[in-house]
Amino acid sequence: MVGYEADKDALLRRLRRVEGQVRGLQQMVTDERYCIDVLTQISAATKALQSVAVGLLDGHLRHCVTDAIGEGGPVAEAKITEATAAVERLIKS
């Protein structure tokens, strides 16, 4: 079971909203909208994706990592290392 299974519908709704934002950005560029307006919308889309990512990470920690820690040993170590790498990628983005 994946950590986001219970929130899958909400997650998909949020991703569809981001998809709509990106389509809107494409239209803004096509329409040659003012640069600052485009940048503002890019920032909003970026924040929306970051919010999805944080939600996914939370689910991963609460389910996958917690279960692995319950098992202990190398499985737990691998999940913690994996989660740390995911946080590192999020911080860099």
C-alpha positions in Angstrom: 0.0 0.0 0.0 1.3 3.5 -0.9 1.3 6.2 1.7 -1.1 8.5 -0.3 -3.7 5.8 -1.0 -6.3 7.3 1.4 -5.8 10.8 -0.2 -5.5 9.7 -3.8 -8.6 11.6 -5.0 -7.6 14.8 -3.3 -4.1 14.4 -4.7 -5.4 13.9 -8.2 -7.6 17.0 -7.9 -4.7 19.1 -6.8 -2.5 17.8 -9.7 -5.3 18.6 -12.2 -5.4 22.1 -10.8 -1.7 22.4 -11.3 -2.1 21.1 -14.8 -4.7 23.8 -15.5 -2.3 26.4 -14.1 0.4 25.2 -16.5 -2.0 25.3 -19.5 -2.9 28.9 -18.4 0.8 29.7 -18.4 1.2 28.4 -22.0 -1.8 30.6 -23.0 -0.3 33.6 -21.3 3.0 33.2 -23.3 1.0 32.6 -26.5 -0.9 35.8 -25.7 2.4 37.6 -25.0 1.2 38.7 -21.5 3.3 40.9 -19.3 6.5 39.1 -18.1 5.8 39.8 -14.4 2.3 38.4 -14.7 3.7 35.2 -16.2 6.3 34.9 -13.5 3.7 35.4 -10.8 1.7 32.5 -12.2 4.8 30.4 -12.4 5.4 31.0 -8.8 1.8 30.0 -7.9 2.2 26.7 -9.9 5.5 26.0 -8.3 4.0 26.5 -4.8 1.1 24.2 -5.7 3.5 21.5 -6.8 5.6 22.0 -3.6 2.4 21.6 -1.6 1.6 18.3 -3.3 5.2 17.1 -2.7 5.1 17.9 1.0 1.8 16.0 1.3 3.3 13.0 -0.5 6.3 13.1 1.8 4.1 13.3 4.8 2.2 10.2 3.7 5.4 8.4 3.0 6.8 9.2 6.4 3.6 8.3 8.2 3.1 5.0 6.4 6.0 3.6 4.5 8.8 4.8 6.8 6.8 4.1 10.0 6.1 0.5 8.8 9.7 0.0 7.9 10.9 1.2 11.3 8.5 -1.2 12.9 10.3 -4.0 10.9 13.7 -2.6 11.9 17.0 -3.6 10.4 18.2 -2.9 6.9 14.7 -2.2 5.6 14.3 0.6 8.1 17.7 2.0 7.3 16.9 1.9 3.6 13.6 3.7 4.0 15.1 6.4 6.2 17.9 7.0 3.6 15.3 7.1 0.8 13.2 9.7 2.7 16.3 11.8 3.5 17.2 11.8 -0.2 13.6 12.9 -1.1 13.8 15.8 1.4 17.2 16.8 -0.1 15.7 16.8 -3.6 12.8 19.0 -2.4 15.1 21.4 -0.7 17.2 21.8 -3.9 14.1 22.5 -6.1 
